[in-house]
Amino acid sequence: MKKLCIIVFALLVAGSVFGQETDINKVYQSAIENYEAKNYKKSAGEFSKLIELAKGMENLSDYVLFQGATIFAGNDNQQKTFQILNYLIDNRFYSDFERANSQNEFQKWHTTKEWENAILKIKENKATQPVRNRQNIKAKLLEAKSVLEKDDGKHWGHQVWNDNIIVIDYDNTIYSLTKLSNSLTDDDTLYYKTMESNTLVFVNTTQKYEGKEYATVLSNYLKDYSSTIIHELYHLLQFQFRKFNGDAIAYLDETNARILLRLEYAALRNSLKAINENKGTDEVKSYLKDAVTFRKERQKQYSKYLNAELEIETLEGLANYTGFVLSTYENKHEKAISEINQREEAETYTRPFPYATGSAYGLIFDYLNINWKNGLDKVYNFAEIYETKVSKSKLKISKKAFDQAKARNNFEEINKQETAREELQNKLISYYTELLINKPTLKVAITDFDNYGRSFNMNGTLKLKDKGIVYSSIRGRDKSAGKNFGNFSTIEGKDELGKAGVLSYEENGITYFVFPLPTGITDTKIIGDFFEIELNPNWKTVKKNDGNMEIVKEL
């Protein structure tokens, strides 16, 4: 069972409608591109527009806001620069002194009183950060525990809360409500320690630690009203009953399949909107019928993928639904709409789709008050649930009904967008075929897959036909004590589709990673244009007669 891993950069903290998200992303990209081209005036204008579209700085991430401060500094706008910096310092407890102090654009103000005050507060934030982190993490874990103990297993028939949860911070500190070996505590409630090397991977998932299975959650996912904590704890419960495959569904990157899935997304979004706007059950059911219509047509055309598709949807879709429905989000239907928007924006649909469909169908079925949950050891089929529990008959799809459903759910615009995207997709396939198939490469085999952790941006993947999957942003960490070659990562800022890529494929039960040839090699490190590899002891690179290279273990 290959558990999915997620790294998703969230520009917005709060959800928004699909068109607004698209506008925000475009404006953000334009601001960055103009900044990189040293067109600071235009970049500053775009960032001001971004703040307006986001309805305030409170809805933008720390990372994006710091970029904004840098952009305004590049445009010599001292007032706007310090407005953002002081917001970060006072409201987000910004504490990265080294980054702030070394930023070139800020250096012209280093002798000002404003800068002196800012730096004093940043240093104070850094000094108090460990205590604040512990207080915040404890509060978030106890909040999730309270929510799930209140549910008391009613939702799935089993208690979702489990003390075996670890929060991982990016400074390698881990936190738990259960005592870990050699851990410290301030109050016998939260325990913390520095994580040993080659033990846990920085990812939201389930992992084995000190002989036990834990749900692991990254510290920057704690602001989502307990949703991610509940999602991963649900997996911990789910795996007690059955293991599900989480394999990518390759056909979903084909244009026709994407169009049908986007039509399903549109219909689910319209059904959720009808709930939000109190339009009544008839309209909710009408759009739900449209969604199932598109789903059944897509699954009929690609029937050989059905079992794998239903497994990943049961695995991640139900976990995401559970995270939403048991969270403290005030408007869960609006959150499900935002999830559809986010997944629809993704470059690839092969892995992200169940996060949208699972939460949407689950919440719609709940609204219709049907008894659709039948245990944790089953594979769920939402089309069958609709037919047996909602319509109570097999859905028959005539051409006329199908065309009417398309018209109700924005087919013309979706078709236009996907046709244009197909051209870009073909260019990406050509680029990666040349980079990772035709040209000489560096290859390595994973000899102990169970002890090799991977985390990646699922929105930055590409199926390279029958050659494997390309990951533009990926990290690999060895937990096998040297049986595998070591650790690697793509370089942040260079890890976009069309600019970077590591190929992964499976052959005869062995997983391989393929990199472009490196630009530099030492005894312990391999450096490429967009990747870095840290070798374990007794591993080395060898050059073959055909110009390719391999990483092998020394005999």
C-alpha positions as CSV (number, residue, x, y, z in Angstrom):
1,M,0.0,0.0,0.0
2,K,1.5,3.3,-1.1
3,K,0.2,6.1,1.1
4,L,-0.2,9.4,-0.6
5,C,1.9,12.3,0.6
6,I,1.1,16.0,0.2
7,I,3.0,19.2,0.0
8,V,0.7,22.0,-1.1
9,F,1.6,25.6,-1.1
10,A,-1.5,27.5,0.1
11,L,-1.5,31.1,-1.1
12,L,-4.8,31.8,0.7
13,V,-5.6,30.9,4.3
14,A,-9.3,31.2,3.7
15,G,-11.3,29.6,0.9
16,S,-12.8,31.6,-2.0
17,V,-14.8,31.1,-5.1
18,F,-13.1,29.5,-8.1
19,G,-12.9,32.6,-10.3
20,Q,-11.5,34.7,-7.5
21,E,-8.8,32.0,-6.7
22,T,-7.8,32.0,-10.3
23,D,-7.5,35.8,-10.4
24,I,-5.5,35.8,-7.2
25,N,-3.0,33.2,-8.5
26,K,-2.6,35.1,-11.7
27,V,-1.9,38.4,-10.0
28,Y,0.5,36.7,-7.6
29,Q,2.4,35.1,-10.4
30,S,2.5,38.4,-12.3
31,A,3.9,40.2,-9.2
32,I,6.7,37.6,-8.8
33,E,7.6,37.6,-12.5
34,N,7.8,41.4,-12.6
35,Y,9.9,41.4,-9.4
36,E,12.3,38.9,-10.8
37,A,12.6,41.1,-14.0
38,K,13.4,44.0,-11.7
39,N,10.2,45.8,-12.8
40,Y,9.5,46.8,-9.2
41,K,6.9,49.5,-9.8
42,K,4.6,47.1,-11.7
43,S,5.3,44.3,-9.2
44,A,4.3,46.6,-6.3
45,G,1.1,47.5,-8.1
46,E,0.3,43.8,-8.7
47,F,1.0,43.0,-5.0
48,S,-1.3,45.8,-3.8
49,K,-4.0,44.3,-6.1
50,L,-3.3,40.9,-4.6
51,I,-3.9,42.2,-1.0
52,E,-7.2,43.7,-2.2
53,L,-8.3,40.5,-4.0
54,A,-7.4,38.5,-0.9
55,K,-9.4,40.9,1.3
56,G,-6.6,41.8,3.5
57,M,-3.1,40.6,4.6
58,E,-4.7,38.2,7.1
59,N,-5.7,35.9,4.2
60,L,-2.2,35.6,2.8
61,S,0.5,33.3,4.1
62,D,3.7,34.4,5.9
63,Y,5.8,33.4,2.8
64,V,3.7,35.5,0.4
65,L,3.6,38.5,2.8
66,F,7.4,38.5,3.2
67,Q,7.7,38.5,-0.6
68,G,5.4,41.5,-0.7
69,A,7.5,43.4,1.8
70,T,10.6,42.7,-0.4
71,I,8.7,43.8,-3.5
72,F,7.6,47.1,-1.9
73,A,11.2,47.6,-0.7
74,G,12.5,47.1,-4.2
75,N,10.1,49.9,-5.2
76,D,11.4,52.2,-2.4
77,N,8.0,52.2,-0.7
78,Q,9.2,52.3,3.0
79,Q,5.7,52.8,4.4
80,K,4.2,49.7,2.7
81,T,7.3,47.6,3.5
82,F,7.2,48.3,7.2
83,Q,3.4,47.9,7.2
84,I,3.8,44.3,6.1
85,L,6.9,43.6,8.2
86,N,5.2,44.9,11.3
87,Y,2.1,42.9,10.6
88,L,4.2,39.8,10.3
89,I,6.1,40.6,13.5
90,D,3.1,41.6,15.6
91,N,0.5,39.2,14.3
92,R,2.4,36.2,13.0
93,F,5.4,36.4,15.4
94,Y,7.8,36.5,12.5
95,S,11.3,35.4,13.9
96,D,13.6,34.8,10.9
97,F,16.3,37.3,11.8
98,E,18.9,36.0,9.4
99,R,16.6,36.2,6.4
100,A,15.3,39.6,7.2
101,N,18.7,41.1,8.0
102,S,20.3,39.7,4.9
103,Q,17.6,40.7,2.4
104,N,19.3,43.2,0.0
105,E,16.2,45.3,-0.5
106,F,15.9,46.2,3.2
107,Q,19.5,47.2,3.7
108,K,19.0,50.8,2.7
109,W,16.8,51.2,5.9
110,H,19.2,49.5,8.3
111,T,20.1,52.8,10.0
112,T,16.4,53.9,10.6
113,K,14.5,53.7,13.8
114,E,11.8,51.7,12.2
115,W,14.3,49.0,11.3
116,E,15.9,49.0,14.7
117,N,12.5,48.5,16.3
118,A,11.6,45.7,13.9
119,I,14.8,43.8,14.5
120,L,14.4,44.0,18.3
121,K,10.9,42.5,18.0
122,I,12.1,39.8,15.6
123,K,14.8,38.8,18.0
124,E,12.3,38.8,20.9
125,N,10.0,36.6,18.8
126,K,12.8,34.2,18.1
127,A,13.7,34.0,21.8
128,T,10.1,33.3,22.8
129,Q,9.3,31.0,19.8
130,P,9.9,27.6,21.4
131,V,7.6,28.3,24.3
132,R,4.9,29.8,22.0
133,N,5.2,26.8,19.6
134,R,4.7,24.4,22.4
135,Q,1.7,26.3,23.8
136,N,0.1,26.5,20.3
137,I,0.8,22.8,19.4
138,K,-0.6,21.7,22.7
139,A,-3.7,23.8,22.3
140,K,-4.3,22.5,18.7
141,L,-3.9,18.8,19.8
142,L,-6.2,19.2,22.8
143,E,-8.7,21.0,20.6
144,A,-8.8,18.1,18.2
145,K,-9.0,15.6,21.0
146,S,-12.0,17.5,22.5
147,V,-13.8,17.6,19.1
148,L,-13.3,13.8,18.5
149,E,-14.1,12.8,22.1
150,K,-17.3,14.8,21.7
151,D,-18.1,12.8,18.6
152,D,-17.3,9.6,20.6
153,G,-17.2,7.4,17.6
154,K,-20.7,8.2,16.5
155,H,-19.7,9.2,12.9
156,W,-18.0,5.9,11.9
157,G,-18.9,3.6,14.8
158,H,-15.4,3.8,16.2
159,Q,-13.5,6.5,18.2
160,V,-11.3,8.5,15.7
161,W,-9.1,10.1,18.4
162,N,-5.9,8.2,19.2
163,D,-3.1,9.5,21.4
164,N,-0.6,8.2,18.8
165,I,-0.2,11.5,16.9
166,I,3.1,13.4,16.4
167,V,3.4,17.0,15.2
168,I,6.6,17.6,13.2
169,D,8.2,21.0,13.1
170,Y,10.7,22.1,10.5
171,D,13.4,22.6,13.0
172,N,13.3,18.8,13.6
173,T,11.4,19.0,16.8
174,I,8.6,16.6,17.3
175,Y,5.7,16.9,19.7
176,S,3.2,14.4,21.2
177,L,0.6,14.1,24.0
178,T,2.2,10.7,24.7
179,K,5.6,10.3,26.3
180,L,8.4,9.6,23.8
181,S,11.8,8.2,24.7
182,N,14.2,10.9,25.9
183,S,11.5,13.6,25.5
184,L,11.0,16.7,27.6
185,T,7.9,18.2,29.0
186,D,6.8,21.5,30.6
187,D,3.6,20.2,32.2
188,D,3.3,16.4,31.7
189,T,0.8,17.1,28.9
190,L,2.9,17.8,25.8
191,Y,6.2,16.0,25.2
192,Y,8.8,17.1,22.8
193,K,12.3,16.2,21.6
194,T,14.7,16.6,18.6
195,M,13.9,14.0,16.0
196,E,16.6,11.5,15.3
197,S,17.9,11.4,11.8
198,N,16.4,8.9,9.3
199,T,13.3,8.3,11.4
200,L,10.3,10.3,10.3
201,V,9.5,12.0,7.0
202,F,8.3,15.6,6.9
203,V,4.8,14.8,5.6
204,N,1.2,14.4,6.7
205,T,0.7,10.7,6.8
206,T,1.0,7.6,9.1
207,Q,4.5,6.5,10.0
208,K,6.1,4.0,12.4
209,Y,8.1,5.5,15.2
210,E,9.6,3.8,18.2
211,G,7.8,0.6,17.3
212,K,4.3,2.1,17.1
213,E,2.2,3.5,14.2
214,Y,1.6,7.2,14.5
215,A,-0.4,9.8,12.6
216,T,2.1,12.6,11.7
217,V,1.1,16.2,11.0
218,L,3.3,19.1,10.0
219,S,3.2,22.0,12.3
220,N,2.1,24.5,9.5
221,Y,-1.1,22.4,9.0
222,L,-2.5,23.2,12.5
223,K,-4.5,26.3,11.5
224,D,-7.2,24.4,9.7
225,Y,-9.7,23.8,12.5
226,S,-8.4,20.3,13.4
227,S,-9.1,19.1,9.8
228,T,-5.7,17.7,9.0
229,I,-5.3,16.1,12.4
230,I,-8.6,14.4,12.0
231,H,-7.7,13.3,8.4
232,E,-4.6,11.6,9.5
233,L,-6.1,10.0,12.7
234,Y,-8.9,8.7,10.4
235,H,-6.2,6.9,8.4
236,L,-4.8,5.4,11.6
237,L,-8.3,4.1,12.4
238,Q,-8.9,3.0,8.8
239,F,-5.8,0.9,8.5
240,Q,-6.9,-1.1,11.5
241,F,-9.6,-2.6,9.3
242,R,-8.0,-2.6,5.8
243,K,-5.1,-1.3,3.8
244,F,-6.1,0.6,0.6
245,N,-3.9,1.3,-2.4
246,G,-3.2,4.9,-3.2
247,D,-1.8,4.6,-6.7
248,A,-2.1,7.4,-9.2
249,I,-4.9,7.1,-11.7
250,A,-3.0,7.6,-14.9
251,Y,-5.9,8.2,-17.3
252,L,-7.0,11.3,-15.5
253,D,-4.4,13.4,-17.2
254,E,-6.0,12.6,-20.6
255,T,-7.9,15.6,-22.0
256,N,-11.3,13.8,-22.4
257,A,-11.1,12.4,-18.9
258,R,-10.2,15.7,-17.4
259,I,-13.2,17.3,-19.2
260,L,-15.5,14.7,-17.7
261,L,-14.0,15.1,-14.2
262,R,-14.2,18.9,-14.4
263,L,-17.9,18.6,-15.4
264,E,-18.3,16.4,-12.3
265,Y,-16.5,19.0,-10.2
266,A,-18.8,21.7,-11.6
267,A,-21.9,19.7,-10.8
268,L,-20.7,18.9,-7.3
269,R,-19.9,22.6,-6.7
270,N,-23.4,23.6,-7.9
271,S,-25.0,21.0,-5.6
272,L,-23.0,22.3,-2.6
273,K,-23.8,25.9,-3.6
274,A,-27.5,24.9,-3.6
275,I,-27.1,23.6,-0.1
276,N,-25.3,26.8,1.0
277,E,-28.0,29.0,-0.6
278,N,-30.9,27.0,0.8
279,K,-32.2,26.2,-2.7
280,G,-33.9,23.0,-1.5
281,T,-33.3,19.3,-2.0
282,D,-34.7,19.2,-5.5
283,E,-31.9,21.4,-6.9
284,V,-29.3,19.7,-4.7
285,K,-30.4,16.3,-6.1
286,S,-30.6,17.7,-9.7
287,Y,-26.9,18.7,-9.7
288,L,-25.9,15.6,-7.8
289,K,-27.5,13.5,-10.6
290,D,-25.5,15.6,-13.1
291,A,-22.3,14.7,-11.2
292,V,-23.1,11.0,-11.1
293,T,-24.0,11.2,-14.8
294,F,-20.5,12.5,-15.7
295,R,-18.9,10.1,-13.3
296,K,-20.6,7.0,-14.8
297,E,-19.8,8.1,-18.3
298,R,-16.1,8.6,-17.4
299,Q,-15.8,5.4,-15.5
300,K,-17.5,3.5,-18.3
301,Q,-15.0,4.8,-20.9
302,Y,-12.0,4.0,-18.6
303,S,-13.5,0.9,-16.9
304,K,-10.1,-0.9,-16.4
305,Y,-9.1,1.8,-13.9
306,L,-12.3,1.6,-11.8
307,N,-11.1,-0.6,-8.9
308,A,-7.9,1.4,-8.4
309,E,-9.8,4.6,-8.6
310,L,-12.4,3.5,-6.0
311,E,-9.6,2.4,-3.7
312,I,-7.7,5.8,-3.7
313,E,-11.1,7.6,-3.3
314,T,-11.9,5.4,-0.3
315,L,-8.5,6.0,1.1
316,E,-8.1,9.8,0.7
317,G,-11.6,10.9,-0.1
318,L,-13.2,9.5,3.1
319,A,-10.3,10.8,5.2
320,N,-10.7,14.3,3.7
321,Y,-14.5,14.1,4.2
322,T,-14.0,13.0,7.8
323,G,-11.5,15.8,8.4
324,F,-14.0,18.4,7.1
325,V,-17.2,17.0,8.7
326,L,-15.7,16.6,12.2
327,S,-13.7,19.8,12.1
328,T,-14.7,23.1,13.6
329,Y,-15.1,24.8,10.3
330,E,-18.2,26.9,10.5
331,N,-19.3,26.3,6.9
332,K,-18.2,22.8,5.8
333,H,-20.0,23.1,2.5
334,E,-18.1,26.2,1.6
335,K,-14.9,24.4,2.6
336,A,-15.8,21.5,0.3
337,I,-16.3,24.0,-2.6
338,S,-12.9,25.5,-1.9
339,E,-11.4,22.0,-2.0
340,I,-13.0,21.4,-5.4
341,N,-11.6,24.7,-6.7
342,Q,-8.1,23.9,-5.4
343,R,-8.0,20.4,-7.0
344,E,-9.5,21.7,-10.2
345,E,-6.6,24.2,-10.5
346,A,-4.0,21.4,-10.2
347,E,-1.7,20.7,-13.1
348,T,-2.5,17.0,-12.7
349,Y,-5.6,15.1,-11.6
350,T,-4.1,11.7,-11.1
351,R,-3.7,12.0,-7.4
352,P,-5.5,15.1,-6.1
353,F,-9.1,14.2,-7.3
354,P,-10.3,12.2,-4.3
355,Y,-9.7,15.0,-1.9
356,A,-12.4,17.0,-3.8
357,T,-14.8,14.2,-4.7
358,G,-14.8,12.4,-1.3
359,S,-15.6,15.4,0.8
360,A,-18.2,16.7,-1.7
361,Y,-20.2,13.4,-2.1
362,G,-20.0,12.7,1.7
363,L,-21.3,16.1,2.7
364,I,-24.1,16.0,0.0
365,F,-25.2,12.6,1.1
366,D,-25.2,13.8,4.7
367,Y,-27.4,16.7,3.8
368,L,-29.8,14.4,2.1
369,N,-29.9,12.4,5.3
370,I,-29.2,9.0,3.8
371,N,-27.5,6.2,5.6
372,W,-24.5,5.7,3.3
373,K,-21.6,4.8,5.6
374,N,-21.3,1.0,6.0
375,G,-18.0,0.4,7.7
376,L,-14.3,1.0,7.5
377,D,-13.4,-2.3,5.7
378,K,-15.3,-1.5,2.5
379,V,-14.4,0.1,-0.8
380,Y,-16.9,2.9,-1.4
381,N,-18.5,3.6,-4.8
382,F,-20.3,6.9,-4.8
383,A,-22.2,6.2,-8.0
384,E,-23.6,3.0,-6.6
385,I,-24.5,4.8,-3.3
386,Y,-26.4,7.4,-5.3
387,E,-28.3,4.7,-7.2
388,T,-29.2,2.6,-4.2
389,K,-29.8,5.3,-1.6
390,V,-30.9,8.5,-3.5
391,S,-32.5,7.7,-6.9
392,K,-33.2,4.1,-5.9
393,S,-32.8,3.0,-9.5
394,K,-30.0,2.5,-12.0
395,L,-29.1,5.8,-13.7
396,K,-29.9,5.6,-17.5
397,I,-28.0,8.2,-19.5
398,S,-29.5,9.3,-22.8
399,K,-27.6,11.6,-25.2
400,K,-30.2,14.3,-24.7
401,A,-29.9,14.2,-20.9
402,F,-26.1,14.1,-21.1
403,D,-26.0,17.2,-23.4
404,Q,-28.4,19.0,-21.0
405,A,-26.2,18.2,-18.0
406,K,-23.2,19.5,-19.9
407,A,-24.9,22.8,-20.7
408,R,-25.9,23.2,-17.0
409,N,-22.3,22.8,-15.9
410,N,-20.2,25.0,-18.0
411,F,-19.1,22.5,-20.7
412,E,-18.1,25.1,-23.4
413,E,-15.6,27.0,-21.1
414,I,-14.2,23.7,-19.7
415,N,-13.7,22.3,-23.2
416,K,-12.0,25.4,-24.4
417,Q,-9.6,25.5,-21.4
418,E,-8.7,21.8,-21.6
419,T,-8.1,22.0,-25.4
420,A,-5.6,24.8,-24.8
421,R,-4.1,22.9,-21.8
422,E,-3.5,19.8,-24.0
423,E,-1.1,21.8,-26.2
424,L,0.9,22.8,-23.0
425,Q,0.8,19.2,-21.7
426,N,2.3,17.8,-24.9
427,K,5.1,20.3,-24.7
428,L,5.8,19.2,-21.1
429,I,5.8,15.5,-22.2
430,S,8.3,16.4,-25.0
431,Y,10.5,18.3,-22.5
432,Y,10.7,15.5,-19.9
433,T,11.0,12.8,-22.6
434,E,14.1,14.6,-23.8
435,L,15.5,15.4,-20.3
436,L,14.9,12.1,-18.6
437,I,14.6,9.5,-21.3
438,N,16.6,10.5,-24.4
439,K,19.6,12.2,-22.7
440,P,22.0,10.5,-20.4
441,T,20.8,10.3,-16.8
442,L,21.7,9.4,-13.2
443,K,19.7,6.4,-11.9
444,V,19.3,4.7,-8.5
445,A,17.3,1.8,-7.2
446,I,15.4,1.8,-3.9
447,T,16.4,-1.5,-2.4
448,D,14.3,-1.1,0.8
449,F,11.1,0.7,-0.3
450,D,9.2,0.2,3.0
451,N,11.9,2.3,4.7
452,Y,12.1,5.1,2.1
453,G,9.9,8.0,2.7
454,R,8.8,10.4,-0.1
455,S,6.9,13.7,0.1
456,F,5.9,15.6,-3.0
457,N,3.7,18.3,-4.4
458,M,0.9,16.2,-5.9
459,N,-0.1,19.2,-8.1
460,G,3.4,19.1,-9.7
461,T,3.4,15.6,-11.2
462,L,3.2,14.4,-14.8
463,K,2.5,10.9,-16.1
464,L,5.1,10.3,-18.8
465,K,3.1,7.7,-20.7
466,D,4.5,4.2,-20.0
467,K,7.8,5.6,-18.6
468,G,6.7,6.5,-15.1
469,I,5.8,9.6,-13.2
470,V,7.7,12.9,-13.2
471,Y,7.8,14.9,-9.9
472,S,8.7,18.5,-10.2
473,S,8.9,19.0,-6.4
474,I,9.9,15.9,-4.3
475,R,11.9,14.9,-1.3
476,G,13.2,11.5,-0.4
477,R,14.4,10.3,3.0
478,D,16.1,7.0,3.9
479,K,15.0,5.3,7.1
480,S,16.8,2.0,6.4
481,A,20.1,2.8,8.2
482,G,22.0,2.7,4.9
483,K,20.3,0.0,2.9
484,N,19.1,2.7,0.5
485,F,21.4,5.3,-1.2
486,G,20.5,8.4,0.9
487,N,18.3,11.4,0.9
488,F,17.5,13.8,-2.0
489,S,15.3,16.8,-2.7
490,T,14.5,19.2,-5.5
491,I,15.6,22.8,-4.8
492,E,12.9,25.2,-3.7
493,G,12.3,27.9,-6.2
494,K,13.4,25.7,-9.1
495,D,10.8,22.9,-8.6
496,E,8.1,23.9,-11.1
497,L,6.7,21.7,-13.9
498,G,8.6,22.5,-17.1
499,K,11.7,23.6,-15.1
500,A,12.5,20.6,-12.9
501,G,11.7,16.9,-12.7
502,V,12.7,13.6,-11.2
503,L,11.3,10.4,-12.9
504,S,10.1,7.5,-10.8
505,Y,9.1,4.1,-12.1
506,E,8.7,0.5,-11.0
507,E,10.3,-2.5,-12.7
508,N,10.2,-6.1,-11.5
509,G,9.0,-4.9,-8.1
510,I,11.9,-2.4,-7.6
511,T,11.3,1.4,-7.6
512,Y,13.8,3.6,-9.4
513,F,14.5,7.3,-9.4
514,V,16.0,9.0,-12.5
515,F,17.7,12.4,-12.4
516,P,19.4,14.4,-15.1
517,L,23.2,14.1,-15.0
518,P,24.7,16.1,-12.1
519,T,26.8,19.2,-12.3
520,G,28.9,18.4,-9.3
521,I,29.9,15.3,-7.3
522,T,31.8,15.0,-4.0
523,D,32.2,12.0,-1.7
524,T,28.9,12.6,0.1
525,K,26.9,15.0,-2.2
526,I,25.6,15.1,-5.7
527,I,24.4,18.5,-7.0
528,G,22.3,19.1,-10.1
529,D,20.7,22.1,-11.7
530,F,17.5,21.6,-9.6
531,F,18.3,18.8,-7.2
532,E,20.6,17.8,-4.4
533,I,21.5,14.2,-3.2
534,E,23.1,13.4,0.1
535,L,24.7,9.9,-0.1
536,N,24.8,7.5,2.8
537,P,28.3,6.0,3.7
538,N,29.5,3.3,1.3
539,W,27.4,4.5,-1.7
540,K,29.0,6.1,-4.8
541,T,28.3,7.1,-8.4
542,V,29.6,5.1,-11.3
543,K,29.8,6.1,-15.0
544,K,28.7,3.6,-17.6
545,N,30.1,3.2,-21.1
546,D,26.9,4.7,-22.7
547,G,27.3,8.0,-20.8
548,N,24.6,7.2,-18.1
549,M,25.4,7.1,-14.4
550,E,24.2,5.1,-11.5
551,I,24.4,5.3,-7.7
552,V,25.5,2.0,-6.3
553,K,26.6,0.5,-3.0
554,E,30.3,-0.2,-2.7
555,L,31.2,-3.8,-2.4
